[in-house]
Amino acid sequence: MEYRYGSHTVFNLEYHFVWVTKYRYKVLTGDVALRLRELVRQTCEAFEIQIIKG
């Protein structure tokens, strides 16, 4: 666990995202799933966000 420090604060933020489509249709499969995973990882890298699992 890595803490971040502000001028008067110490914090550790963790988020849990769940992607659910309407009626739980399986649309995030195959090439779409691979491309989405790539985009999410690139975005996280750009904002210095660490992916713990997934």
Backbone torsions as a table, in degrees:
resi	resn	phi	psi	omega
1	MET	NA	130.3	-178.4
2	GLU	-113.8	124.8	179.4
3	TYR	-92.5	146.8	173.7
4	ARG	-109.1	150.7	-174.5
5	TYR	-122.8	136.2	173.0
6	GLY	-111.9	-170.3	-177.8
7	SER	-65.1	-35.8	179.5
8	HIS	-134.8	23.0	-174.8
9	THR	-140.1	157.7	170.0
10	VAL	-132.8	130.2	-176.4
11	PHE	-149.3	158.9	175.5
12	ASN	-140.4	110.8	-178.6
13	LEU	-101.2	133.5	175.5
14	GLU	-132.2	137.3	-179.8
15	TYR	-123.5	149.7	176.4
16	HIS	-126.0	113.3	-179.4
17	PHE	-104.3	136.3	175.8
18	VAL	-125.7	123.5	-179.9
19	TRP	-98.1	112.7	179.8
20	VAL	-126.9	129.3	178.5
21	THR	-92.7	164.8	179.0
22	LYS	-58.6	131.9	-178.3
23	TYR	59.8	16.9	178.8
24	ARG	56.3	35.0	175.5
25	TYR	-63.2	144.0	-179.5
26	LYS	-85.7	81.9	-179.8
27	VAL	-103.2	-19.7	-179.7
28	LEU	-92.7	68.6	-179.5
29	THR	-131.7	164.0	174.8
30	GLY	60.0	-134.4	-177.7
31	ASP	-63.3	-33.7	179.3
32	VAL	-63.5	-44.0	180.0
33	ALA	-64.7	-42.3	179.8
34	LEU	-64.7	-42.6	179.8
35	ARG	-66.3	-42.0	178.7
36	LEU	-62.1	-43.9	178.7
37	ARG	-60.1	-42.5	178.8
38	GLU	-62.4	-44.9	-179.8
39	LEU	-64.9	-41.6	179.3
40	VAL	-63.8	-43.5	179.9
41	ARG	-65.4	-39.6	177.8
42	GLN	-64.0	-42.7	179.7
43	THR	-64.6	-43.4	178.7
44	CYS	-62.9	-40.6	178.5
45	GLU	-63.8	-40.7	-179.5
46	ALA	-64.0	-34.0	-178.6
47	PHE	-100.1	11.8	179.1
48	GLU	56.1	44.7	177.8
49	ILE	-101.1	132.8	-178.8
50	GLN	-95.7	126.6	175.2
51	ILE	-90.3	120.2	-176.8
52	ILE	-83.3	-40.8	-176.9
53	LYS	-149.4	138.1	175.1
54	GLY	126.4	NA	NA
